[in-house]
Amino acid sequence: VQLQASGGGLVQAGGSLRLSCAASRRTSSNNGMGWFRQAPGTEREFVAAIDWRGGNTLYADSVEGRFTISREYAKSTVYLQMNNLNTEDTAVYYCASGRSSTISRNTDYYNYWGKGTQVTVSS
């Protein structure tokens, strides 16, 4: 599986962006998908996850209520709608495919990773 993340860019605080993650082929219908981010000098952190079939979702507390993860099964694509962005959201965002149906905050659960897309929020 190859994953390609896109949609990053420069946005002012309070603005919105939508990230996309396209898979090279359909993953198993039971694979969870996740978004992570990494700011300079920090560890990669969990942002959001979604079950590929059931639509069950999980969010980091820092983005709950502002970000929405969704998926379009027919296009093998996962989205991350990010609203009300603030400077602390600045990071490289990565999408990842999980090992099974369970969605997880743990990076070790994900075995395929896409190249990141930069999100920069200016004050």
Disulfide bonds with the S-S distance in Angstrom:
Cys21-Cys95 2.12
